[in-house]
């Protein structure tokens, strides 16, 4: 029985996408031989909506294990817009279903983060055979211990902090480093601990700038005239945490300082008198080749997805639980957040090391 499998990558790129695609393809060819055909959907859900795809051959999956980004291309198609007919008069859901049939797919594999999984669940509920694979440097997908791309981003962020330490200590500066993570702080927490940050600021723990200032001054009195602060881009102070998103954005616009990182740096300079600088690694955190860990995890995920295809088990997303690769229903994963729990063991380790969180 021939299987025709569609694969797409959606949302932000990250290391490990190609390694996962390779794992899926090689395992499918190994399991099903000539009875499998793989279709690459171009630029994520955009390609599924507008019918942009191409048939792939085994050679297409060679030499991509170490390659960053995605050979299929990607785009962001917000879930909120999926069921909205815009000015182009395109019914996106109807188009995706029609193109799925036009491609003669038996199933569709979607590699992506939270938004990708919401749309994958929507398509599953519309009757399509869908399997999700959890990708994001934020590590915020419910039901999996880790997502592929996360550990590579931690490695890159750690190197940033390592390099910042030398200039911070040389110039006796407070360096405020913004780490990606708009809603959760997993990446900032792991990067901060691995990179020896003195203060870590997470969205899950609203901060008090006075407490951060005291931590900096305490280090100064101990003879350490510099500090490295890792700040998640989604961090907020205790007052902002009580506001709605639009109110928070309006207040930041009025003050002229739209990011928590910039505000923390400015207020610390005023409160402590230290020379304070902001560092923005930005998209560097999600670029380049995947780490050894992510290559292994991506391969494991891809091979497990191939097994699910062979078993015709759809409507699920692959996950890591302990040392086992498993899967969870898409309906359980879609739209469900995975913030850092306040009793997380690594938080306790960080506090035991004297790392301050400002909250």
N, C-alpha and C positions, 0 to 999 in steps of 0.2 A: 504493500500500500504506500503510494507516494505521499510525502508530506511537503507542503509548500509553506515556508516559514518567513514571515516578514520581521525585520528588525529595524527599530528606530532609536535614536538617541535624542533626548529632549531636555530643554533647560540649559543651565550653565555647563560648560565643558569641565572636565576634570581628568586627572590621570587615572588610567584603569579602564576607560571606556573601550578602547581598542582591545585591551587584554581580555575583557569580558566577551566582546564580539567574537574574538578568536576562539575562546574557550567553548562558546556555544557552537560555532561552526565546526571546529575540529571534532568535538564530541558527537555532533549530529552525523557527520560523515562517517565517523567510526562506528556508530551505533546502527545507522540506517543505510550507509553506502550510497548507491545510486538512486535510492528511493527518497532522497531529500533534495529539495531545491530551496535556495535562500534568496530572498528579495531584500535589497537595501532600500529603505525609505529615506529620501533625502531631506535633510534639515528638519528632523523631528516631526511633530504633528502638522507642521506646515505642508510637508510633503504628502502626508496622508490626506489632508484636506484638498490639496490641489493636484493630486495624482502624479507626484514626482517621485519616481523610483527606478531602479534598475536591477536586473538579475545579476547575481554574483556567482563567481566561480571559486573553487578551492584556492587558487593562486591569490585571490584577493585578500586572503586571511593570513598569508605568510609575511613574516617580517614586521608585524604590527604589535607584538607583545610589549615592546619597550617604547612605542610611539605615543606621545601625549595627544590630547585633543580627541577627535573622533573622525574616522575616515568617512562617515556618513554625513557629517555636518550636523549642526543643531540650531535651534532657535527657541525663543521663548514665546509660547502661545498661552497667555494666562487662562487658567481654568474658568475664571469668572466670565470670560468672553466666549467660551466654547458654545454656550447655548444662546448666545446673543447674535442676531442677524444684523450685521453692520451695514455701512454705506455700499459695500460691494454686493449686497443682497445674497451673500453666500450662507447657506445653512450648513454650518461646519460639521455638526454631528451627522446629518444626512449624507454629506459628502464623504466623510470618513468611512461610513458604513458602505457606501456605494463603491468607493475605491478599494476597500478591503475585498469586496466581491470581484471587482474588475481585475485585481491582482491575483485572484483565485487563491487566496490565502486560506490555509487550514488553521493558522494561528498567528498572533502578533506578539513579539517580544518588545517591551518598552523599557529602555534604560534611562532612569532619571530619578529626580527627587520628589518632594511632596506634591508639587503641582502636576508633575508627570503621572504620579500614582492616582491622583484624583481623576484625571482624564481617563487613565487606564481602567479605573473602576467604573466610570461612566460608560465606556465602551463595552465593558464586560456585562453591565446591566442591560445594555442595548442588544445583547445576544452574541457579541463577538468573542472568540476564544483568545484570551489575553493572559500573558505572564509578565509580571514586573520584575525588574532587577534594580536593587537599591543603590543609587549613585548620589553622592553629595559630599563635599568637603565638610559640611556642617554636622554630619552624623546625626541628623534629627529625624530619621524615619523610624516610626514606631515598629517594634517587634524584632529588630535586628540589633545585635550588640554593636556591630560596626558596618558602615557602608564603605564601598570601595571609593578611593579618592581621599578619604579622611586621613589615613596615616601618612600619605605622601605630603599632604598639606601641613601636617604636624611637623614632619621632618624639615620642610622648607621654612616654616615659621620659627622653628627652633634655631635654624642657622641664622635667620634674621636677628633673633635675640642674642645669639652668640656674638655676632658682629657688632651689634649695638652696645653690648657691654664694654667693649674695648674703648670705644669713643666716649661713652658715658663716663667711665672711670677716668679717662685721660683729661677730660674737660670739666669734670665735676658737674655734670648736668643731670637733670631729670629727663629721661627719654620716655615719651608716651607713645607706645606702638599700637596702632589699630589693627586688630585681627578680624578677618571676615567672620560673620555670624550675626545675622540681623535679629534672629528670634531666640537662638539658643547659644550657650557658651561652651559647648564641648571642645571646639577647636582652640579657643582661647585658654581654657583650663589645661588641656594637655600640653599646648605649646608653652604656656606660662610655667608649668612645673618642669617640663623638659629643658626649657631655656633659662631656668633660674631667675624668673621674674620676681621682683620684690613685692609687687602688688599686682593682683589680678582683679579685673572688674568685669562682671558677668551680667547679662540681662536678668538672670534668675535672682540676683542679689542686688537690689537697688542700692546705690551708694550714697554716702554722706561725704561731701568734699572735705569737711573738717576732719573726718577720720582718716581720709587718704593723706591730708596734709600732715596730720600728727605722725602717721607712719613714716613719711618722708623725713620729718624733723627728728624722729627717734633714731633713724639711721644716721643722720648727720651728727647727733650727739654721741653716737657710738663710734664715730670716726670714719663713717662711710659717707663721703660727700657726694654721692650720686645714687640714683635709683632708676630702675627699669620697671615700667608699668605696662602690662599687657591689657588692652581694653578691647572687649568685643564691640563691634560696630553698633550693635543693638543695645548697648548699655544705657541705663537711664538713672537719674538720681531719684531720691525717695519721693520728691514732690511730683516729678514727671510720671512716676509709676502709678500715681493716683489718677492721672489724666487719660482721656481717650486719645487715640492715635492722632486724629486731626487737630485736637487742642494742643497736643505736644508739639506737633510740627509747626503750628501757628506761633506758639511761644518762641520756638527756636528761631523762626524766621524774623520775628520782631527783635530778638537780641542780636541777630546777625551772625550767630554761631550755630550752625545747623547740625554739627556732629558732637557726640558726647566726648570724643577724643580731644577735639579742639577746645571744648569748654573746660574739660579737666585740666588741660595744659595751661590755659589762660588763668584759671582760678588758682591753680597751684603756684604759679609765678607770683600772683598777687599776695597769696597767703604766706608763702615761705621765703620769697625772694630768690629762689633758685633759678638758674638759667634753665628754662624748660623748652623742649623741642618735641614736635610731632613727627612720627615716622609712619608712612603709609605703604606697606608692602603691596596692598591691593591685589590685583589679579595675578601677580607673581605667585601667590599662594596656590593657585589652581592650575599652574602651567607646568610644562615639561613632562619628563618620563615618570612613570609610576615607580614607587619604591618596591623593593623585593616583597615586602608584606602585601602590598596591594596587587602585585602581579599574581601572587599565590591566591589571595582571596578572590580576585576577579576571575581567575581560572576555575576555582572551585564553584563559584556562583554560575559561571557559564556552563560548566559540565552538568551541574544539577538542573539547570533550566532545560538542557537537552534531554535529560531523563524525564522531566515533566512533560515535554513535548511527546516523547515516545509513549508515555503512559496516558497521554491525552488528559492530563490534569490541568485544568485552566481556572482562571479567576483567582489566581494566587500571586504572591510576590516572594521571591527567594529571600532567605534570611540566614544570619549566623546566630546560633544560640549555644553559648558555651563553646565546645569544640565541634559541634555538629552543624552541618548545613541542612536547613529545613525550609519550610515555607509557611506563610500565613495568608488567610483570605484577604483579597484586595479590599473588600468592604470593611475589614477591621483596621487596615493600614491607612486608607485614604482619609486625609483631613485630620489625622490624629497626631498631635505634637509629641515630641520626646525631649522635654527640657532636662537640664541637669538636676537631679533630685538634690535637695538640700542635705540629705544624709549620704550622698555619694561617697564611697571610700576614698577617692582621690582628693575630694574636698577636705576630708579629715586629715589626709596625709599632708596636704599643703598647709593647713592651719598648724599642724604639729611641727612643721618646719619653720613656722614664724611668718609665713606669707600672709599678707593682709588682703582683705577683700573689700574693705571700705564700707561694709554694711553691718 
